[in-house]
Amino acid sequence: MVIQLPKVISDYFAADKDSSGGAIAECFTETAVVKDEGNTYTGREAIRRWKTEATTKYTYTVEPFSIVTEGDRIRVASHVVGDFPGSPVDLRYFFILEGDKIAGLEITL
């Protein structure tokens, strides 16, 4: 199934596919906050390091399969397959947008 994602969210997943921490960081505002696996990353540089470390540690693919707007958040459910413990898994990505950038992202089961 093909779903329509807002451009910056589509850009985020495209950069993730290319394993580019720098390109992912550019999708975020300067003061954005990411929450993933019990950790919080604040600011573009911390987000770049987080994603660079994750893509170095694991090889994976992400396939978004649904999108729902919940108040000020956009929830994108995605199927993730890779060489990490628990694979495959469906994860929920909760995005908060600010203009054409991501101001917040929380990734949960």
C-alpha positions as CSV (number, residue, x, y, z in Angstrom):
1,M,0.0,0.0,0.0
2,V,1.3,3.4,-0.9
3,I,0.6,6.2,1.6
4,Q,1.1,10.0,1.2
5,L,3.5,11.4,3.8
6,P,4.2,15.1,4.4
7,K,7.4,16.0,2.5
8,V,9.6,16.4,5.5
9,I,8.5,13.0,6.8
10,S,9.1,11.5,3.4
11,D,12.5,13.1,3.4
12,Y,13.2,11.7,6.9
13,F,12.5,8.1,5.7
14,A,14.5,8.6,2.5
15,A,17.5,9.8,4.4
16,D,17.1,6.9,6.9
17,K,17.1,4.5,3.9
18,D,20.4,6.1,2.7
19,S,21.9,5.8,6.2
20,S,22.6,9.5,6.2
21,G,22.7,10.9,9.8
22,G,23.5,14.4,8.3
23,A,20.6,14.3,5.9
24,I,18.3,13.1,8.7
25,A,19.4,15.9,11.0
26,E,18.6,18.5,8.3
27,C,15.0,17.4,8.5
28,F,14.8,18.7,12.1
29,T,14.6,22.2,13.6
30,E,17.7,23.4,15.5
31,T,16.0,22.6,18.9
32,A,14.2,19.4,17.9
33,V,13.8,16.6,20.4
34,V,13.9,12.9,19.5
35,K,12.9,10.1,21.9
36,D,14.0,6.6,21.0
37,E,14.7,3.4,23.1
38,G,14.5,5.3,26.4
39,N,16.9,8.0,25.3
40,T,16.3,11.7,24.5
41,Y,18.3,13.6,21.9
42,T,18.0,17.4,21.7
43,G,19.3,19.5,18.8
44,R,20.4,18.7,15.3
45,E,24.0,17.6,16.3
46,A,22.7,15.1,18.9
47,I,20.1,13.8,16.4
48,R,22.8,13.4,13.8
49,R,25.0,11.4,16.2
50,W,22.0,9.3,17.3
51,K,21.1,8.3,13.7
52,T,24.7,7.8,12.6
53,E,25.4,5.4,15.5
54,A,22.1,3.5,14.9
55,T,22.9,3.0,11.2
56,T,26.5,1.9,12.0
57,K,25.3,-0.6,14.6
58,Y,22.4,-2.1,12.7
59,T,21.3,-2.7,9.1
60,Y,17.6,-2.3,8.6
61,T,14.8,-1.3,6.3
62,V,11.7,0.8,7.3
63,E,8.5,0.6,5.3
64,P,5.8,3.1,6.5
65,F,2.3,1.6,6.1
66,S,-0.2,3.9,7.7
67,I,-0.5,7.6,8.7
68,V,-2.9,9.2,11.2
69,T,-3.1,12.8,12.5
70,E,-3.6,12.8,16.3
71,G,-4.0,16.4,17.5
72,D,-0.6,18.1,16.8
73,R,1.1,14.8,16.1
74,I,1.3,12.7,13.0
75,R,1.6,9.0,13.7
76,V,3.3,6.9,11.1
77,A,3.3,3.1,11.6
78,S,6.2,1.3,9.9
79,H,7.4,-2.2,9.5
80,V,11.1,-2.4,10.4
81,V,13.2,-5.4,9.5
82,G,16.9,-5.8,10.2
83,D,19.7,-7.4,12.2
84,F,18.6,-6.0,15.5
85,P,17.1,-7.9,18.5
86,G,13.4,-8.4,18.0
87,S,13.3,-8.0,14.3
88,P,11.0,-7.7,12.5
89,V,8.8,-5.2,14.4
90,D,6.1,-2.6,13.7
91,L,7.1,0.7,15.2
92,R,5.1,3.9,15.6
93,Y,6.8,7.2,14.7
94,F,5.1,10.2,16.3
95,F,6.1,13.4,14.5
96,I,5.5,17.0,15.5
97,L,6.0,19.4,12.6
98,E,7.0,23.1,12.8
99,G,6.8,24.7,9.4
100,D,8.7,22.5,6.9
101,K,10.8,20.8,9.7
102,I,10.4,18.2,12.3
103,A,10.3,19.7,15.9
104,G,9.7,16.4,17.7
105,L,9.9,12.6,17.1
106,E,9.1,9.8,19.4
107,I,9.6,6.2,18.3
108,T,7.7,3.5,20.2
109,L,6.4,-0.1,19.8
